[in-house]
Amino acid sequence: MSEPISVAMVPIRPRLSPKQSVNTLDRHSRRMSMSLTAVDFSQQGLDDIPVVALAASKVVMHISFSHNAFTFLPDSIVNFSVLQELDFSHNQLWRGISPAIGTLTFLRRVALHHCHLSTLPSSFSHLHRLQFLDLSFNKLKVFPEEILSLSMLAHLFLQHNSLSEL
């Protein structure tokens, strides 16, 4: 990529980009570790999770990769072990979602709308804390029945899919 990728962090201290070295993140890690809980990588043209995001993955609870160029939600998402909110909306995930998403057991909110998804991994059924799941505007024909048994799931959006039954 010719332009640096901007990274918005809440709070924004320091402002980093994936072009900067991980050492830059390490240098600021003491100050950031208590405050870095949300990272926004939306609208960056990304097709993979940047190294700078993986370096902070152990403390990030909310992350957005919306409006990018992903074709697959990669296995490296498991590095975000305390993740509670994931937004991958408006990507072209025609290659699907890694079954590894089922290991992110702290997830409460997942936005995967407008992603060209045709299937979901059954590992979604392992997300016992999931409360909100937006799968609207996809190409789903079958919905994994196991997901309906998630007791915490209060908001499920499936509008504008090709589902024949639930």
Buried (B, 14 or more C-beta within 10 A) or exposed (E): EEEEBBBEBEEEEEEBBBEBEBEBBEEBBEEBEEEBBBBBBBBBEBBBBBBBBBBBBEBBBBBBBBBBEBBBBBEBBBBBEBBBBBBBBBBBBEBBBBBBBBBBEBBBBBBBBBBBBBBBBEBBBBBEBBBBBBBBBBBBEBBBEEBEEBEEBEEBBBEBBEBEEE
